Amino acid sequence: MKESKKMVLVLIGCFLLFLLPFSVAFADDDNHKDPKKWYEKIFDDDDHDDDHESKYLTPVNNETFKQECGACHFAYQPGLLPAGSWGKILSNLPAHFGEEVSLDQESKNIINEYLQSTAAENSSAKRARKILKSLGEKTPLRITKTPYIQEKHHELDSNIFSRQSIGSPSNCIACHPTAEQGNYDDDFVKIPK
């Protein structure tokens, strides 16, 4: 009889340990402001929630950056790379991905200040935080070389990027028509033929 009571207690303990994550997810806080569903609370891959976090990256709002960088390619949101990466890119403008880029010092200073102040580590966007987390200590020169971005695109056949309508993996706007607004959600992706 004693052994069966012990076994019942062990089973109850195991059952309670199994239910612990679910009880945390179902527990209501005092102000009921968390809109997450119970399963999102359990399976969310984020370390924490931030009330000031935004779903989308902040659209580019610096005119000098738009004019100088956006004249040749999509004007990427600074939150897509850390400040160290932007610093490396700006310091290597004479050989900017095979192109020679020249900027007057005033424009370079304005762009540098903008990129540094709005880089991934200074962004409130969830995607920027995930990019940083994926990088560890790395400072890539290409957004397409960040582990997070590579993981998001891993299911795509590499031939897709060589289509004339896309051209390369760096042409975000080709498949993400809402990219200029900082929205890269899968729901809005349209891969052109």
C-alpha positions as CSV (number, residue, x, y, z in Angstrom):
1,M,0.0,0.0,0.0
2,K,2.8,2.4,0.9
3,E,4.4,1.8,-2.6
4,S,1.2,2.6,-4.4
5,K,0.8,5.9,-2.4
6,K,4.4,6.8,-3.4
7,M,3.8,6.0,-7.0
8,V,0.6,8.2,-7.0
9,L,2.5,11.1,-5.5
10,V,5.3,10.7,-8.1
11,L,2.7,10.6,-10.9
12,I,1.0,13.7,-9.5
13,G,4.3,15.5,-9.3
14,C,5.2,14.7,-12.9
15,F,1.8,15.8,-14.0
16,L,2.1,19.1,-12.2
17,L,5.6,19.6,-13.7
18,F,4.1,19.0,-17.2
19,L,1.3,21.5,-16.5
20,L,3.6,24.3,-15.2
21,P,4.2,25.9,-18.6
22,F,0.6,25.8,-19.5
23,S,-0.4,27.3,-16.1
24,V,2.0,30.2,-16.7
25,A,0.5,30.8,-20.2
26,F,-3.1,30.7,-18.9
27,A,-2.4,32.9,-15.8
28,D,-3.9,36.4,-16.3
29,D,-1.9,39.4,-15.2
30,D,-3.7,42.1,-13.3
31,N,-4.3,44.5,-16.2
32,H,-5.1,41.9,-19.0
33,K,-3.1,43.8,-21.6
34,D,-1.2,40.8,-23.2
35,P,-2.9,40.0,-26.5
36,K,-0.9,36.8,-27.0
37,K,-2.7,33.5,-27.2
38,W,-1.8,30.9,-24.7
39,Y,0.2,28.8,-27.2
40,E,2.1,31.9,-28.4
41,K,3.2,32.5,-24.8
42,I,4.6,28.9,-24.6
43,F,6.2,28.6,-28.0
44,D,7.3,32.2,-28.6
45,D,11.0,32.1,-29.5
46,D,11.7,35.5,-28.0
47,D,13.4,35.9,-24.7
48,H,11.1,38.7,-23.5
49,D,8.3,41.0,-24.6
50,D,8.9,44.7,-24.8
51,D,6.0,47.1,-24.6
52,H,7.9,49.5,-26.8
53,E,8.8,46.9,-29.5
54,S,7.4,47.5,-32.9
55,K,6.4,44.8,-35.4
56,Y,7.9,46.5,-38.4
57,L,11.2,48.3,-39.0
58,T,11.1,52.1,-39.1
59,P,10.9,53.3,-42.7
60,V,13.9,55.2,-44.0
61,N,13.3,58.9,-43.1
62,N,16.6,60.5,-43.8
63,E,16.6,62.4,-47.1
64,T,20.4,62.3,-47.6
65,F,20.4,58.5,-47.1
66,K,17.5,58.1,-49.5
67,Q,19.0,60.3,-52.2
68,E,22.6,59.0,-52.0
69,C,22.1,55.3,-51.3
70,G,18.6,54.9,-52.7
71,A,19.8,56.3,-56.1
72,C,21.6,53.0,-56.9
73,H,19.7,50.4,-54.8
74,F,16.8,49.9,-52.4
75,A,17.4,52.2,-49.4
76,Y,17.6,49.5,-46.7
77,Q,16.3,50.3,-43.2
78,P,19.3,50.7,-40.9
79,G,17.7,48.2,-38.5
80,L,18.6,45.4,-40.8
81,L,22.3,45.5,-39.7
82,P,24.2,46.5,-36.6
83,A,26.1,49.8,-36.3
84,G,29.5,48.0,-36.8
85,S,28.4,46.7,-40.2
86,W,27.2,50.1,-41.3
87,G,30.5,51.6,-40.2
88,K,32.4,49.1,-42.3
89,I,30.3,49.7,-45.3
90,L,30.7,53.4,-45.1
91,S,34.5,53.2,-44.6
92,N,34.8,51.1,-47.7
93,L,32.9,53.3,-50.2
94,P,35.7,53.4,-52.8
95,A,35.0,49.7,-53.4
96,H,31.3,49.5,-52.5
97,F,30.4,45.9,-53.6
98,G,32.4,46.3,-56.9
99,E,31.3,49.9,-57.5
100,E,33.1,53.1,-56.7
101,V,31.0,55.4,-54.6
102,S,32.0,58.9,-53.7
103,L,30.3,61.1,-51.2
104,D,31.1,64.6,-50.0
105,Q,32.2,64.6,-46.3
106,E,29.0,66.4,-45.1
107,S,26.7,63.7,-46.8
108,K,28.9,60.9,-45.4
109,N,28.7,62.4,-41.9
110,I,24.9,62.8,-42.1
111,I,24.5,59.2,-43.4
112,N,26.8,57.8,-40.8
113,E,25.0,59.5,-37.9
114,Y,21.7,58.3,-39.3
115,L,22.9,54.7,-39.7
116,Q,24.6,54.6,-36.3
117,S,21.6,56.0,-34.4
118,T,19.0,53.8,-36.1
119,A,21.1,50.5,-36.6
120,A,19.7,47.2,-35.3
121,E,20.9,47.6,-31.8
122,N,19.0,51.0,-31.6
123,S,15.9,49.8,-33.3
124,S,12.6,48.9,-31.5
125,A,11.7,46.4,-34.2
126,K,11.3,42.8,-33.4
127,R,13.1,41.8,-36.7
128,A,16.1,43.9,-35.8
129,R,16.4,42.2,-32.4
130,K,16.2,38.8,-34.2
131,I,18.9,39.8,-36.7
132,L,21.2,40.9,-33.8
133,K,20.6,37.7,-31.9
134,S,21.5,35.6,-35.0
135,L,24.7,37.5,-35.5
136,G,26.4,36.9,-32.2
137,E,29.7,38.9,-32.6
138,K,29.7,38.9,-36.4
139,T,29.6,42.2,-38.4
140,P,28.5,41.2,-41.9
141,L,28.7,43.6,-44.8
142,R,25.6,42.2,-46.5
143,I,22.1,42.0,-45.1
144,T,21.7,38.8,-47.1
145,K,24.6,37.2,-45.2
146,T,22.9,37.5,-41.7
147,P,21.9,34.1,-40.4
148,Y,18.4,35.3,-39.6
149,I,17.8,36.5,-43.2
150,Q,19.3,33.4,-44.6
151,E,17.1,31.2,-42.4
152,K,14.0,33.2,-43.5
153,H,14.9,32.4,-47.1
154,H,16.3,28.9,-46.8
155,E,13.3,27.2,-48.4
156,L,13.6,29.2,-51.6
157,D,15.3,27.8,-54.7
158,S,18.4,29.9,-55.4
159,N,17.4,30.1,-59.0
160,I,14.6,32.4,-58.0
161,F,17.1,35.2,-57.3
162,S,18.5,34.9,-60.8
163,R,15.2,35.7,-62.4
164,Q,15.3,38.9,-64.4
165,S,12.4,40.3,-62.3
166,I,14.4,39.8,-59.1
167,G,18.1,40.0,-60.1
168,S,19.7,39.1,-56.7
169,P,18.9,38.3,-53.1
170,S,19.6,41.9,-52.2
171,N,16.6,43.2,-54.2
172,C,14.2,43.0,-51.3
173,I,11.5,45.2,-52.9
174,A,11.1,42.7,-55.7
175,C,9.4,40.1,-53.5
176,H,8.5,42.3,-50.5
177,P,6.3,45.1,-51.9
178,T,5.8,46.6,-48.4
179,A,9.5,46.7,-47.7
180,E,9.7,50.5,-48.0
181,Q,7.3,50.7,-45.0
182,G,9.6,48.3,-43.0
183,N,7.1,45.4,-43.4
184,Y,8.8,42.1,-44.5
185,D,6.0,39.8,-43.2
186,D,5.5,36.6,-45.1
187,D,1.8,37.5,-45.6
188,F,2.8,40.2,-48.0
189,V,5.4,38.4,-50.1
190,K,4.8,38.1,-53.8
191,I,7.6,36.3,-55.8
192,P,7.5,37.6,-59.3
193,K,7.8,35.2,-62.3
